[in-house]
Amino acid sequence: MRHDANLIGPKVGRLRYAKGWTQEVLAAKMQIMECDISRDVVANIENRRSIATDKQCFFFARVFTVGIDELFRP
């Protein structure tokens, strides 16, 4: 996979770090919102090994209380 195909990974990592959450905590918070995601998937998205789905982008924005467009800003 090309790294430029995953635009939100680094931003997800920065937002998570700013909240003081581990990847496991982030995954748990998203699971509570009914997003089926694991810590491994969060790690793969942050490290640009996987591409986030549109549904995951929606839940990332929700859990971080940011507009979805914020995820795509460098």
Kinemage of the C-alpha trace (Angstrom):
@kinemage 1
@onewidth
@group {chain A} dominant
@subgroup {mainchain}
@vectorlist {calphas} color= white
{ca met a 1} P 0.000 0.000 0.000
{ca arg a 2} L 1.202 3.513 -0.733
{ca his a 3} L 1.669 5.678 2.355
{ca asp a 4} L -0.019 8.634 0.679
{ca ala a 5} L -3.241 6.605 0.454
{ca asn a 6} L -3.737 7.018 4.216
{ca leu a 7} L -4.101 10.719 4.957
{ca ile a 8} L -5.529 10.591 8.478
{ca gly a 9} L -3.150 8.179 10.226
{ca pro a 10} L -0.641 10.712 11.548
{ca lys a 11} L -3.437 13.077 12.640
{ca val a 12} L -5.224 10.305 14.531
{ca gly a 13} L -1.991 9.587 16.375
{ca arg a 14} L -1.478 13.254 17.280
{ca leu a 15} L -5.072 13.702 18.456
{ca arg a 16} L -4.872 10.529 20.531
{ca tyr a 17} L -1.578 11.592 22.074
{ca ala a 18} L -3.003 15.039 22.904
{ca lys a 19} L -5.816 13.345 24.843
{ca gly a 20} L -3.335 11.122 26.693
{ca trp a 21} L -5.040 7.973 25.412
{ca thr a 22} L -3.385 4.700 24.506
{ca gln a 23} L -4.370 2.974 21.282
{ca glu a 24} L -6.299 0.493 23.404
{ca val a 25} L -8.267 3.276 25.118
{ca leu a 26} L -9.074 4.883 21.753
{ca ala a 27} L -10.294 1.554 20.367
{ca ala a 28} L -12.435 0.975 23.486
{ca lys a 29} L -14.012 4.448 23.233
{ca met a 30} L -14.861 3.801 19.584
{ca gln a 31} L -16.264 0.359 20.426
{ca ile a 32} L -18.575 1.989 22.981
{ca met a 33} L -19.861 4.127 20.086
{ca glu a 34} L -20.510 0.862 18.194
{ca cys a 35} L -17.515 1.080 15.866
{ca asp a 36} L -15.994 -2.368 15.423
{ca ile a 37} L -12.281 -1.555 15.728
{ca ser a 38} L -9.369 -3.097 17.613
{ca arg a 39} L -6.144 -1.678 18.969
{ca asp a 40} L -4.281 -3.403 16.146
{ca val a 41} L -6.428 -1.653 13.544
{ca val a 42} L -5.851 1.719 15.250
{ca ala a 43} L -2.107 1.048 15.215
{ca asn a 44} L -2.170 0.083 11.539
{ca ile a 45} L -4.083 3.233 10.618
{ca glu a 46} L -1.780 5.479 12.649
{ca asn a 47} L 1.309 3.866 11.126
{ca arg a 48} L -0.184 4.056 7.630
{ca arg a 49} L -0.182 0.296 7.132
{ca ser a 50} L -3.977 0.348 6.632
{ca ile a 51} L -6.447 2.797 5.172
{ca ala a 52} L -9.286 4.031 7.386
{ca thr a 53} L -12.777 3.378 6.082
{ca asp a 54} L -15.296 6.186 5.779
{ca lys a 55} L -17.126 4.748 8.801
{ca gln a 56} L -13.926 4.737 10.854
{ca cys a 57} L -13.226 8.351 9.823
{ca phe a 58} L -16.713 9.286 11.064
{ca phe a 59} L -16.079 7.622 14.431
{ca phe a 60} L -12.583 9.090 14.797
{ca ala a 61} L -14.054 12.573 14.305
{ca arg a 62} L -16.799 11.823 16.798
{ca val a 63} L -14.540 10.409 19.510
{ca phe a 64} L -12.120 13.343 19.186
{ca thr a 65} L -14.996 15.844 18.898
{ca val a 66} L -13.571 17.437 15.768
{ca gly a 67} L -15.003 18.046 12.337
{ca ile a 68} L -14.248 15.250 9.915
{ca asp a 69} L -12.299 17.713 7.782
{ca glu a 70} L -9.877 18.203 10.690
{ca leu a 71} L -8.694 14.603 10.255
{ca phe a 72} L -7.466 15.404 6.760
{ca arg a 73} L -5.501 18.539 7.661
{ca pro a 74} L -1.736 18.075 7.993
